C-alpha cells in the first residue's frame, strides 16, 4: 500500500505510481491534456518545504515503484538507480562492493535519491563531499510535454549535458519528473568516527569549532548543536591510523578550549511540531548569527565550515514578528528559508525569501520547460 502524503494538510485528489518511465510519460501526457497539476513525490521527507500550491487540486506522482538498481560498475565507481530507490537500499548494494555514496541524510530508510536530487539535500558531510549536485553524473527526466530528457552520462569523463543535471538538482519538483540518476561513488573508508564535546558556553563552543576548522585536520564535518547546552560534533573518516591521529589532535585542541568529551546524542527530531528554518551565512558571521538566534530558537544546529544553520522555533511563536525580526537582524548577504511552517503562515510569505536577481532566469526556464505550469506550480522561489 503506497503512502498518502499531504501538502499543508491537503491530500492529493489523485495518486499515480508509475511502474516504468514509459508509464510515467503516459500519466504526464494525460494530466497535461486535462491541465491537472502534478507534484513529484519520493519519500515525503521534504514535502512540506515550499510555498503553497497555486492550484485548488493536485495529484501526486510517486517514484516508489522506480526503485531498482539499473546499472552498477564497481570498477568505474558509477551507479545508476531508479529515482525511488531509498538511500538505505542503495547503501546495501554499494556496501557489497566496498563502496558508498557520500551523501549524508537524516532519514535513509525514507529519503529517495530522486527527492535528494530535487532538494539538493546535503547533511553533515557536505564540507568534504559537496552536495548531490556535485556527485551527479546523469539524469533521466520526464518533462511536461511528455518528452524524456537524458542529461549527462554513465562515465566520469562524459560531461555532456552536465549543466542540465545541475539545473534539476535543487529544482524542487518544478521542472519535471526525475525517473533515474547516475552517481559517482567512493570507496568505503576503513573507519568513520563521530566525536562529541560539551560546552557550557555557546560562544566558547563556536570559537573552539572554528579553531578545529582552521587547524586543517580535515574532518568530514563539524556541527555545533544547541538546545539547553552546546554540543560540538566532529566527524572523522579515513584509515585507522589517520582517524586515531586526528581524534587525538581534536581532543587535545578542544580540551585546551575548555570543552569536555560527552556521549553521542539523538539527532532525529522529525516528528516534533515546529516552525523550522535554514539560514545560510558566511562562516565568519556565525558568532553574531547564533547570538541572534539563541534567544529565539528552541533548538539549532550549525555547520561550521559552510555557515548553514538549521533552526527549530517554538510552535507558539508569533510568526510575522519572528520573520521580520530575523530578516532585519541577520547579516547582509544571508539567506533565510522557512523549511516548515503552519499553512496559515504561508499565505502572505514566500518561504524562500525575496527573490534574487537570478530569479528572472529561473522564471524563464520554468516557462520554457513547463509552459502549462503542470509541475508543482507556485512552490518554488518567487512562486514559480
Secondary structure as GFF3:
##gff-version 3
##sequence-region A 1 384
A	DSSP	beta_strand	6	7	.	.	.	ID=ss1
A	DSSP	beta_strand	10	11	.	.	.	ID=ss2
A	DSSP	beta_strand	14	16	.	.	.	ID=ss3
A	DSSP	alpha_helix	21	34	.	.	.	ID=ss4
A	DSSP	beta_strand	38	41	.	.	.	ID=ss5
A	DSSP	beta_strand	59	62	.	.	.	ID=ss6
A	DSSP	beta_strand	69	73	.	.	.	ID=ss7
A	DSSP	beta_strand	78	82	.	.	.	ID=ss8
A	DSSP	alpha_helix	87	95	.	.	.	ID=ss9
A	DSSP	beta_strand	99	100	.	.	.	ID=ss10
A	DSSP	alpha_helix	113	119	.	.	.	ID=ss11
A	DSSP	alpha_helix	126	129	.	.	.	ID=ss12
A	DSSP	alpha_helix	132	135	.	.	.	ID=ss13
A	DSSP	beta_strand	136	142	.	.	.	ID=ss14
A	DSSP	beta_strand	148	152	.	.	.	ID=ss15
A	DSSP	alpha_helix	162	168	.	.	.	ID=ss16
A	DSSP	beta_strand	177	184	.	.	.	ID=ss17
A	DSSP	beta_strand	186	187	.	.	.	ID=ss18
A	DSSP	beta_strand	191	199	.	.	.	ID=ss19
A	DSSP	alpha_helix	202	214	.	.	.	ID=ss20
A	DSSP	beta_strand	221	226	.	.	.	ID=ss21
A	DSSP	beta_strand	230	238	.	.	.	ID=ss22
A	DSSP	alpha_helix	240	256	.	.	.	ID=ss23
A	DSSP	beta_strand	260	261	.	.	.	ID=ss24
A	DSSP	beta_strand	275	280	.	.	.	ID=ss25
A	DSSP	three_ten_helix	283	285	.	.	.	ID=ss26
A	DSSP	alpha_helix	286	294	.	.	.	ID=ss27
A	DSSP	beta_strand	297	303	.	.	.	ID=ss28
A	DSSP	beta_strand	308	313	.	.	.	ID=ss29
A	DSSP	alpha_helix	319	329	.	.	.	ID=ss30
A	DSSP	beta_strand	335	340	.	.	.	ID=ss31
A	DSSP	alpha_helix	343	346	.	.	.	ID=ss32
A	DSSP	alpha_helix	359	369	.	.	.	ID=ss33
A	DSSP	three_ten_helix	381	383	.	.	.	ID=ss34
###
